[in-house]
């Protein structure tokens, strides 16, 4: 977002105040769309490697670590080992934010907070039998494996398209 704003500030778009303010608001809500409108390389058109600049990657890593530290330092019962898992979650939320916008990362964060709260409450109150707990655990694992498999298949499909385009050019 910061890269986008600096680039917009230095571009000819600066002359149009109305467009500049629109892009400013859009860059907060939908950074990838704002980059596209400003004529910058974006994730949708260039992919993750070219659509996200080094400064953005550094910001993602820094904010992810701060996200993990904030969850530990908030004093809500998290142990120091949770910094890593919260930082990884922060990394995912940052990537989702860059690609899909503000609302998507908030919805994912809300879902995982709600899911873990309900699950922990049910375990604590012994509302779930061991069979139901096993089913929920197995469902979560299978869903995770399917999601990872989907991303691997999508990556392989893109790699195959890239390879076929390169061989056609030669």
Order of alpha helices (4+ residues) and beta strands (2+ residues): alpha-alpha-alpha-alpha-alpha-alpha-alpha-alpha
